């Protein structure tokens, strides 16, 4: 038998959190705490008209400019007590299934396909369901912008099995749509600066008394550009400073070390409007 039921979706605004699926749900993998927003869905299910609260989170909730992410989507769904009791009466001892969530991410249609792994039905009370899966690739194009996520509503498929693994009842498909029939806000992903890392190495040539220092600047998105500042110190005393442009992710400086001793050469990349700064150092001994 199939009847209509209403589902409410709570959206965690500050962390790319999408709401869908069953019961009074807890959120796993939320990027940060935030106020929740309720959205009404109409779902076709087995038991009377019900109000369901559901949450689904996508993590990470940030994408570096010039880079891309493929968020992991995790949901915890709870089958309400009255429906859970009916499932026990028909012999359901194990559950599994899927959640298919059509989304519009920054104007691009994507679908999060989640898997509910097999788990035992508790002896009493609501039945918790945990689903997880990957969302499609999301790219960062402009620092400071946000990529909105909207949904028309998910479709949940539940497999209900007896202890021996046979079906207690045929798989139950529960399609849900928004009350307006149009996509509703379901979260956002923020585009941030790409993060840089500086790996510094140095070599010393005794014959020429020169130290060659390289700083390799890598990022998780937009390419590092600009200059790296190298500062050479003998003990605590600064002996030389050079600014060198990055070429093919590497800046290279050569220092003439006139005095013997242990030198520390620090390389600092200040970053750009698209890339964060970073620094590192290397040590050489002039003989």
MIMIVO-397900 format. One record per residue (C-alpha): x, y, z; residue in three letters; residue number from 1. Coordinates in Angstrom, 2 decimals. Layout:
N
+---------+---------+---------+------+------+
|      px |      py |      pz | resn | resi |
+---------+---------+---------+------+------+
|       X |       Y |       Z |  ala |  NUM |
...
+---------+---------+---------+------+------+
END
This chain:
287
+---------+---------+---------+------+------+
|      px |      py |      pz | resn | resi |
+---------+---------+---------+------+------+
|    0.00 |    0.00 |    0.00 |  unk |    1 |
|    1.21 |    3.51 |   -0.74 |  unk |    2 |
|    0.21 |    6.74 |    0.96 |  unk |    3 |
|    1.54 |   10.32 |    0.96 |  unk |    4 |
|    3.82 |   11.60 |    3.69 |  unk |    5 |
|    5.61 |   14.85 |    4.25 |  unk |    6 |
|    9.34 |   15.10 |    4.89 |  unk |    7 |
|   11.17 |   18.07 |    6.22 |  unk |    8 |
|   14.72 |   18.86 |    5.18 |  unk |    9 |
|   16.99 |   20.75 |    7.53 |  unk |   10 |
|   19.81 |   22.50 |    5.72 |  unk |   11 |
|   23.01 |   23.40 |    7.54 |  unk |   12 |
|   23.81 |   26.65 |    5.70 |  unk |   13 |
|   27.49 |   27.13 |    6.53 |  unk |   14 |
|   28.80 |   23.75 |    5.55 |  unk |   15 |
|   27.42 |   22.42 |    2.29 |  unk |   16 |
|   24.78 |   20.45 |    4.17 |  unk |   17 |
|   21.84 |   19.02 |    2.33 |  unk |   18 |
|   18.77 |   17.50 |    3.93 |  unk |   19 |
|   16.85 |   14.53 |    2.66 |  unk |   20 |
|   15.79 |   11.00 |    3.66 |  unk |   21 |
|   14.13 |    9.45 |    6.64 |  unk |   22 |
|   13.16 |   10.04 |   10.23 |  unk |   23 |
|   14.56 |   12.21 |   12.98 |  unk |   24 |
|   18.12 |   12.23 |   11.74 |  unk |   25 |
|   21.48 |   13.21 |   13.13 |  unk |   26 |
|   24.19 |   14.74 |   10.95 |  unk |   27 |
|   27.58 |   13.12 |   10.41 |  unk |   28 |
|   30.55 |   14.94 |    8.95 |  unk |   29 |
|   29.15 |   18.49 |    9.35 |  unk |   30 |
|   31.88 |   21.04 |    8.65 |  unk |   31 |
|   30.72 |   23.46 |   11.38 |  unk |   32 |
|   27.68 |   24.19 |   13.51 |  unk |   33 |
|   25.10 |   26.51 |   12.00 |  unk |   34 |
|   21.42 |   27.39 |   12.11 |  unk |   35 |
|   19.10 |   24.99 |   10.30 |  unk |   36 |
|   16.51 |   25.71 |    7.63 |  unk |   37 |
|   13.40 |   23.55 |    7.14 |  unk |   38 |
|   12.02 |   22.61 |    3.72 |  unk |   39 |
|    8.93 |   20.46 |    3.12 |  unk |   40 |
|    8.95 |   17.43 |    0.83 |  unk |   41 |
|    6.06 |   15.22 |   -0.20 |  unk |   42 |
|    6.99 |   11.53 |   -0.29 |  unk |   43 |
|    5.22 |    8.37 |   -1.37 |  unk |   44 |
|    5.66 |    5.66 |    1.28 |  unk |   45 |
|    4.00 |    2.71 |    3.02 |  unk |   46 |
|    2.45 |    4.36 |    6.06 |  unk |   47 |
|    0.08 |    7.40 |    6.58 |  unk |   48 |
|    0.93 |   11.08 |    6.36 |  unk |   49 |
|    4.02 |   11.77 |    8.48 |  unk |   50 |
|    6.49 |   14.60 |    9.04 |  unk |   51 |
|   10.09 |   13.44 |    8.66 |  unk |   52 |
|   13.21 |   15.41 |    9.61 |  unk |   53 |
|   16.32 |   14.47 |    7.64 |  unk |   54 |
|   19.90 |   15.66 |    7.18 |  unk |   55 |
|   22.70 |   14.93 |    4.76 |  unk |   56 |
|   26.14 |   16.56 |    4.88 |  unk |   57 |
|   28.73 |   17.05 |    2.17 |  unk |   58 |
|   32.37 |   17.42 |    3.20 |  unk |   59 |
|   34.58 |   19.30 |    2.49 |  unk |   60 |
|   32.46 |   22.46 |    2.23 |  unk |   61 |
|   35.24 |   24.49 |    0.58 |  unk |   62 |
|   36.93 |   24.24 |   -2.81 |  unk |   63 |
|   40.23 |   25.96 |   -3.72 |  unk |   64 |
|   40.19 |   28.35 |   -6.67 |  unk |   65 |
|   41.70 |   26.62 |   -9.68 |  unk |   66 |
|   41.21 |   23.26 |   -7.98 |  unk |   67 |
|   38.43 |   20.76 |   -7.54 |  unk |   68 |
|   36.84 |   18.54 |   -4.93 |  unk |   69 |
|   34.59 |   15.52 |   -4.95 |  unk |   70 |
|   32.76 |   15.75 |   -1.63 |  unk |   71 |
|   31.87 |   12.73 |    0.43 |  unk |   72 |
|   28.18 |   12.78 |    1.26 |  unk |   73 |
|   27.11 |   11.15 |    4.51 |  unk |   74 |
|   23.58 |   10.79 |    5.87 |  unk |   75 |
|   22.08 |    9.25 |    8.98 |  unk |   76 |
|   18.40 |    8.44 |    8.52 |  unk |   77 |
|   16.00 |    7.07 |   11.12 |  unk |   78 |
|   12.87 |    5.13 |   10.21 |  unk |   79 |
|   10.11 |    6.38 |   12.59 |  unk |   80 |
|    8.98 |    4.13 |   15.42 |  unk |   81 |
|    5.52 |    3.29 |   14.03 |  unk |   82 |
|    6.85 |    2.33 |   10.60 |  unk |   83 |
|    9.73 |    0.42 |   12.23 |  unk |   84 |
|    7.23 |   -1.60 |   14.28 |  unk |   85 |
|    5.29 |   -2.54 |   11.15 |  unk |   86 |
|    8.51 |   -3.71 |    9.45 |  unk |   87 |
|    9.32 |   -5.97 |   12.41 |  unk |   88 |
|    5.85 |   -7.50 |   12.20 |  unk |   89 |
|    6.53 |   -8.62 |    8.64 |  unk |   90 |
|    9.82 |  -10.21 |    9.74 |  unk |   91 |
|   12.39 |   -7.56 |    8.73 |  unk |   92 |
|   15.63 |   -8.32 |   10.60 |  unk |   93 |
|   18.13 |   -6.54 |    8.35 |  unk |   94 |
|   18.09 |   -3.39 |    6.23 |  unk |   95 |
|   20.15 |   -2.05 |    3.35 |  unk |   96 |
|   19.47 |    0.13 |    0.34 |  unk |   97 |
|   20.30 |    3.32 |   -1.53 |  unk |   98 |
|   19.54 |    7.02 |   -1.58 |  unk |   99 |
|   19.56 |    8.86 |   -4.91 |  unk |  100 |
|   19.65 |   12.63 |   -4.50 |  unk |  101 |
|   19.37 |   14.72 |   -7.68 |  unk |  102 |
|   21.05 |   18.09 |   -7.07 |  unk |  103 |
|   21.74 |   21.31 |   -8.92 |  unk |  104 |
|   25.26 |   22.46 |   -7.98 |  unk |  105 |
|   26.10 |   25.94 |   -9.24 |  unk |  106 |
|   23.59 |   25.50 |  -12.04 |  unk |  107 |
|   24.93 |   22.08 |  -13.04 |  unk |  108 |
|   22.82 |   18.96 |  -12.53 |  unk |  109 |
|   24.51 |   16.26 |  -10.44 |  unk |  110 |
|   23.31 |   13.25 |   -8.50 |  unk |  111 |
|   24.65 |   11.94 |   -5.20 |  unk |  112 |
|   24.30 |    8.15 |   -5.13 |  unk |  113 |
|   24.51 |    6.89 |   -1.57 |  unk |  114 |
|   24.71 |    3.32 |   -0.27 |  unk |  115 |
|   23.02 |    2.09 |    2.89 |  unk |  116 |
|   25.13 |   -0.90 |    4.02 |  unk |  117 |
|   23.42 |   -3.93 |    5.51 |  unk |  118 |
|   22.74 |   -3.62 |    9.21 |  unk |  119 |
|   20.60 |   -5.36 |   11.83 |  unk |  120 |
|   17.16 |   -4.07 |   12.74 |  unk |  121 |
|   17.13 |   -3.25 |   16.49 |  unk |  122 |
|   14.70 |   -5.17 |   18.68 |  unk |  123 |
|   12.64 |   -2.07 |   19.42 |  unk |  124 |
|   12.37 |    1.64 |   18.66 |  unk |  125 |
|   13.26 |    3.50 |   15.45 |  unk |  126 |
|   15.52 |    1.90 |   12.84 |  unk |  127 |
|   18.67 |    3.95 |   12.10 |  unk |  128 |
|   20.01 |    3.93 |    8.55 |  unk |  129 |
|   23.41 |    5.31 |    7.56 |  unk |  130 |
|   24.15 |    6.15 |    3.92 |  unk |  131 |
|   27.28 |    7.54 |    2.27 |  unk |  132 |
|   28.69 |    8.14 |   -1.20 |  unk |  133 |
|   30.44 |   10.59 |   -3.47 |  unk |  134 |
|   29.13 |   13.71 |   -5.19 |  unk |  135 |
|   30.44 |   14.64 |   -8.65 |  unk |  136 |
|   33.45 |   16.90 |   -9.18 |  unk |  137 |
|   33.02 |   20.55 |   -8.12 |  unk |  138 |
|   35.51 |   23.16 |   -9.40 |  unk |  139 |
|   36.50 |   26.48 |   -7.84 |  unk |  140 |
|   36.55 |   29.42 |  -10.26 |  unk |  141 |
|   36.54 |   32.68 |   -8.26 |  unk |  142 |
|   37.76 |   33.35 |   -4.72 |  unk |  143 |
|   35.08 |   34.57 |   -2.33 |  unk |  144 |
|   32.12 |   33.24 |   -4.27 |  unk |  145 |
|   29.77 |   30.49 |   -3.14 |  unk |  146 |
|   28.42 |   27.60 |   -5.16 |  unk |  147 |
|   24.76 |   27.04 |   -4.27 |  unk |  148 |
|   23.34 |   23.54 |   -3.98 |  unk |  149 |
|   19.65 |   22.92 |   -4.63 |  unk |  150 |
|   17.53 |   19.79 |   -4.68 |  unk |  151 |
|   14.16 |   18.61 |   -5.96 |  unk |  152 |
|   14.06 |   15.79 |   -3.43 |  unk |  153 |
|   15.60 |   12.32 |   -3.04 |  unk |  154 |
|   14.48 |    8.79 |   -3.75 |  unk |  155 |
|   15.14 |    6.23 |   -1.01 |  unk |  156 |
|   15.15 |    2.49 |   -1.75 |  unk |  157 |
|   14.99 |    0.17 |    1.28 |  unk |  158 |
|   15.78 |   -3.54 |    1.18 |  unk |  159 |
|   14.13 |   -5.42 |    4.05 |  unk |  160 |
|   15.52 |   -8.88 |    4.77 |  unk |  161 |
|   14.76 |  -11.72 |    7.15 |  unk |  162 |
|   17.43 |  -13.33 |    9.34 |  unk |  163 |
|   18.17 |  -15.90 |    6.61 |  unk |  164 |
|   18.77 |  -13.14 |    4.03 |  unk |  165 |
|   15.56 |  -13.67 |    2.07 |  unk |  166 |
|   13.20 |  -10.78 |    1.42 |  unk |  167 |
|   10.71 |   -9.91 |    4.16 |  unk |  168 |
|    8.96 |   -7.75 |    1.60 |  unk |  169 |
|    9.89 |   -6.47 |   -1.85 |  unk |  170 |
|   12.27 |   -3.46 |   -1.92 |  unk |  171 |
|   10.43 |   -0.28 |   -0.97 |  unk |  172 |
|   10.95 |    2.80 |   -3.16 |  unk |  173 |
|   10.16 |    6.12 |   -1.47 |  unk |  174 |
|   10.26 |    9.05 |   -3.94 |  unk |  175 |
|   10.13 |   12.59 |   -2.53 |  unk |  176 |
|    9.52 |   15.98 |   -4.18 |  unk |  177 |
|    9.43 |   19.52 |   -2.88 |  unk |  178 |
|    6.05 |   21.01 |   -2.04 |  unk |  179 |
|    6.44 |   23.54 |   -4.89 |  unk |  180 |
|    7.79 |   21.05 |   -7.39 |  unk |  181 |
|   10.83 |   23.31 |   -7.88 |  unk |  182 |
|   14.39 |   22.98 |   -6.54 |  unk |  183 |
|   14.98 |   24.37 |   -3.04 |  unk |  184 |
|   18.14 |   25.63 |   -1.35 |  unk |  185 |
|   20.08 |   22.77 |    0.22 |  unk |  186 |
|   23.50 |   24.19 |    1.08 |  unk |  187 |
|   26.54 |   25.83 |   -0.45 |  unk |  188 |
|   30.26 |   25.37 |   -1.06 |  unk |  189 |
|   32.65 |   28.30 |   -0.64 |  unk |  190 |
|   35.47 |   29.02 |   -3.10 |  unk |  191 |
|   38.64 |   29.87 |   -1.17 |  unk |  192 |
|   42.29 |   30.62 |   -1.94 |  unk |  193 |
|   44.44 |   27.72 |   -3.03 |  unk |  194 |
|   46.87 |   26.61 |   -0.31 |  unk |  195 |
|   50.59 |   26.72 |   -1.06 |  unk |  196 |
|   53.46 |   24.72 |    0.39 |  unk |  197 |
|   57.14 |   25.67 |    0.16 |  unk |  198 |
|   59.80 |   22.95 |    0.09 |  unk |  199 |
|   63.28 |   24.46 |    0.45 |  unk |  200 |
|   66.58 |   22.74 |   -0.32 |  unk |  201 |
|   70.17 |   24.01 |   -0.44 |  unk |  202 |
|   73.58 |   22.80 |   -1.62 |  unk |  203 |
|   77.05 |   24.24 |   -0.99 |  unk |  204 |
|   80.02 |   24.27 |   -3.36 |  unk |  205 |
|   83.25 |   24.55 |   -1.36 |  unk |  206 |
|   85.37 |   25.61 |   -4.33 |  unk |  207 |
|   83.25 |   28.61 |   -5.24 |  unk |  208 |
|   81.99 |   29.18 |   -1.69 |  unk |  209 |
|   78.46 |   29.48 |   -3.07 |  unk |  210 |
|   75.19 |   28.11 |   -1.76 |  unk |  211 |
|   72.42 |   27.36 |   -4.24 |  unk |  212 |
|   68.95 |   27.45 |   -2.66 |  unk |  213 |
|   65.71 |   26.30 |   -4.29 |  unk |  214 |
|   62.17 |   26.80 |   -3.07 |  unk |  215 |
|   59.55 |   24.64 |   -4.75 |  unk |  216 |
|   56.09 |   26.16 |   -4.28 |  unk |  217 |
|   53.20 |   23.79 |   -4.89 |  unk |  218 |
|   49.46 |   24.41 |   -4.48 |  unk |  219 |
|   46.18 |   22.50 |   -4.42 |  unk |  220 |
|   44.66 |   24.78 |   -7.07 |  unk |  221 |
|   45.68 |   27.98 |   -8.86 |  unk |  222 |
|   49.35 |   28.21 |   -9.83 |  unk |  223 |
|   51.78 |   30.06 |   -7.58 |  unk |  224 |
|   53.11 |   33.25 |   -9.19 |  unk |  225 |
|   55.20 |   36.21 |   -8.03 |  unk |  226 |
|   58.49 |   36.22 |   -6.11 |  unk |  227 |
|   60.09 |   34.37 |   -3.22 |  unk |  228 |
|   62.23 |   36.25 |   -0.70 |  unk |  229 |
|   65.38 |   34.43 |    0.45 |  unk |  230 |
|   67.18 |   35.56 |    3.62 |  unk |  231 |
|   70.54 |   34.06 |    4.56 |  unk |  232 |
|   71.69 |   34.19 |    8.20 |  unk |  233 |
|   74.94 |   33.19 |    9.88 |  unk |  234 |
|   73.75 |   32.38 |   13.36 |  unk |  235 |
|   71.36 |   35.24 |   14.16 |  unk |  236 |
|   73.05 |   37.74 |   11.86 |  unk |  237 |
|   71.45 |   38.46 |    8.50 |  unk |  238 |
|   74.07 |   38.41 |    5.76 |  unk |  239 |
|   72.08 |   38.63 |    2.50 |  unk |  240 |
|   68.58 |   38.97 |    1.04 |  unk |  241 |
|   67.36 |   38.16 |   -2.46 |  unk |  242 |
|   64.00 |   38.25 |   -4.24 |  unk |  243 |
|   63.56 |   35.77 |   -7.08 |  unk |  244 |
|   60.64 |   35.17 |   -9.44 |  unk |  245 |
|   58.97 |   31.77 |   -9.50 |  unk |  246 |
|   59.41 |   29.82 |  -12.73 |  unk |  247 |
|   57.73 |   26.47 |  -13.21 |  unk |  248 |
|   56.88 |   26.38 |   -9.50 |  unk |  249 |
|   60.52 |   26.94 |   -8.45 |  unk |  250 |
|   62.49 |   29.99 |   -7.29 |  unk |  251 |
|   66.29 |   29.68 |   -7.14 |  unk |  252 |
|   68.86 |   31.94 |   -5.46 |  unk |  253 |
|   72.65 |   31.76 |   -5.20 |  unk |  254 |
|   74.53 |   33.18 |   -2.20 |  unk |  255 |
|   78.28 |   33.80 |   -1.83 |  unk |  256 |
|   79.15 |   32.69 |    1.69 |  unk |  257 |
|   82.41 |   34.42 |    2.61 |  unk |  258 |
|   82.70 |   33.25 |    6.20 |  unk |  259 |
|   82.84 |   29.73 |    7.47 |  unk |  260 |
|   79.98 |   28.52 |    9.63 |  unk |  261 |
|   76.44 |   27.18 |    9.70 |  unk |  262 |
|   73.94 |   29.19 |    7.68 |  unk |  263 |
|   70.16 |   29.13 |    7.70 |  unk |  264 |
|   68.44 |   30.30 |    4.54 |  unk |  265 |
|   64.75 |   31.11 |    4.86 |  unk |  266 |
|   62.44 |   31.27 |    1.83 |  unk |  267 |
|   59.14 |   33.17 |    2.10 |  unk |  268 |
|   56.40 |   33.15 |   -0.52 |  unk |  269 |
|   53.89 |   35.96 |    0.26 |  unk |  270 |
|   51.05 |   34.51 |   -1.81 |  unk |  271 |
|   48.66 |   36.25 |   -4.19 |  unk |  272 |
|   44.97 |   37.08 |   -4.45 |  unk |  273 |
|   44.42 |   33.43 |   -5.40 |  unk |  274 |
|   47.07 |   31.58 |   -3.39 |  unk |  275 |
|   48.01 |   31.63 |    0.30 |  unk |  276 |
|   51.58 |   32.32 |    1.37 |  unk |  277 |
|   54.03 |   29.76 |    2.75 |  unk |  278 |
|   57.62 |   29.49 |    3.89 |  unk |  279 |
|   60.41 |   27.10 |    4.62 |  unk |  280 |
|   64.15 |   27.00 |    5.30 |  unk |  281 |
|   67.28 |   25.02 |    4.63 |  unk |  282 |
|   70.67 |   24.85 |    6.33 |  unk |  283 |
|   74.16 |   24.73 |    4.82 |  unk |  284 |
|   77.65 |   24.71 |    6.29 |  unk |  285 |
|   80.33 |   26.85 |    4.66 |  unk |  286 |
|   83.79 |   25.38 |    5.03 |  unk |  287 |
+---------+---------+---------+------+------+
END
